[in-house]
Structures are given as structure tokens and as C-alpha cells.
Amino acid sequence: MKKVIKKIGEYYLDIYYPTVIAEGTKLPILYVLDGDAFALTISEAVKLQTRNSKKTGVKPMVIVGIGYHNSSPFDREKRFIDFTPPKIHEDNPADIRFGMPKGGGIDSFINTFIQIHEVIKNDFFIDKKHVGIFGHSLGGLCVLELLLREKISFLTDFLAVSPSLWWDKNEYFNKISLYDKSRLCKKRVIISVGSDEGDMVELSKQAFKLVTSSNFIKSCEHYIIEDENHMSVVFTVISRYLRWFSATF
């Protein structure tokens, strides 16, 4: 894989793409939230497994890590802003997550994300039927929020790991319950969570049930990964997710 770095506003794009691209080849795109933490690992998994795609099930693609390039793999303050919708409920001091940052900047992030996609479209001959986004924790919540946003209808595949569905007293479930699910007819979703993640296991199950509560969704899968925690689960599911994303191209 080759790598190029671009900057859009305050965001850095770590772009990994196949070394050899046959003329006229349309390339699937996988955007990676928390790119500083995960984009390199995912790109290496793609590079090694595309050496024998017939055996591994992982096919060539472009990986676009979206990050901040600061001293930490996770920018806590910025990701709370970028990956969460505004709260509509009052925080409960008795909640174990009381005191978390306010967040609420996802709409601004979406506007920048649209700009990022325009840049990628100009740089690569992309496969418009395979444009995915991967996110973990708050990033996983963001992935599922984007599923409901018409402004970014160009996304086709939504890869969420341990989504923080507890945000704003589980408000996501109210949103998706009211959402016109006929708009999901061409979307694919995969959700995973580690078995050692407490209430996040049941929350992920509920999300899966709501996403699949109609016959419109193209496909949706849910996995509980035994003996994995909130961080380790990411590295356990990467290859599974890459196979899943590759399965239709």
C-alpha cells in the first residue's frame, strides 16, 4: 500500500491505496474514524491479506483515516465533539458516565466529511456502490448516526465496533424508531461488541433489532466477541470486517 497525507481544515487524512491499480479500476473506499489509532493497522491488514484475496476474502481498497495528528492516538476532546449529536436530555449525577464532555458537534463534522469525500472522489476512480465507514466507541456511535443522515447518502456500508449507544440516555433508539427505514434499502450494517463490555452488549443487541425491524435494510449482522473488552475487540474484528466489506465487490 502507498500512503499520502492530506489536510482538510483541522483534520488530517492518512490515505492508503494499492501500489498497483489497473487502468479503469473502480476502488472501494473505507473511511476510518480515529484514524490516528486505527488506519495504519487496518491498512496493514488489507496489504497482507490482499496478497491472496481468493483465500482471505479481503480485496483491494482505499483506506482513508480521519484524524488530528497530535501526540495521542485518541483526541478525547475533539472526538467527543465530532462524533456525538447534541444532547436533549439532562445528565444524571447518579449515572456512571456523568461528567463526560458535552459533545454535540456531529453536524459540523458531517459538513467537513462531505468535503473530505469530494477530495477523495477527485483523487481516485471510486466504486460508488462500496463506500464504507468504520468507527469504534464514540466513532461507532457516529457510524450509526450517519446511517440516519440523508446529507451523506453516498455511504453504503456502516462498520460499528462497540458503539457508545449510551450517549444522551440512549437517545439513538428513539431516533431510529421514528426513522423512515425505507431509506435504508441499499445500506449494509455490521455491529460488534466484546462480551466483557457490560451494558454495551445489550445496547448493541437493541440497535441490531431496531436496524433490522423492517425488511428494507440490505443486510445487517451483529456479533458478540467472547472474552474481549472495549479496546481488544477492535483488533479481533478487523479481518472479519474487511471480509464483510469485501464480500460484495
DALIN-V185399 format. One record per backbone hydrogen bond with DSSP energy under -1.0 kcal/mol. CO is the residue of the C=O (numbers start at 1). NH is the residue of the N-H. If there is no record, write none. Layout:
co:nh
CO:NH
CO:NH
//
This chain:
co:nh
2:17
4:15
6:13
8:11
11:8
12:67
13:6
14:65
15:4
16:63
17:2
22:25
27:127
28:62
29:132
30:64
31:134
32:66
34:37
34:38
35:39
38:42
39:43
40:44
41:45
42:46
43:47
44:48
45:49
46:50
49:52
52:55
52:56
53:57
62:30
63:16
64:32
65:14
66:35
67:12
74:76
75:79
76:80
77:81
78:82
79:83
81:105
84:106
92:95
95:98
97:100
105:109
106:110
107:111
108:112
109:113
110:114
111:115
112:116
113:117
114:118
115:119
116:120
117:121
118:122
119:123
120:124
124:126
125:27
127:130
130:29
131:156
131:157
132:31
133:159
134:33
135:161
136:139
137:141
137:164
138:142
139:143
140:144
141:145
142:146
143:147
145:148
146:149
149:152
150:153
152:155
156:188
157:133
158:190
159:135
160:192
161:137
163:165
164:167
167:171
170:173
171:175
172:176
173:177
174:178
179:181
180:183
181:184
182:185
184:187
184:218
187:218
187:219
188:158
189:221
190:160
191:223
192:162
193:225
194:197
197:200
198:201
199:203
200:204
201:205
202:206
203:207
204:208
205:209
206:210
207:211
208:212
210:213
219:189
221:191
223:193
225:195
225:228
228:196
229:233
231:234
232:236
233:237
234:238
237:241
238:242
239:243
240:244
241:245
242:246
243:247
246:249
//
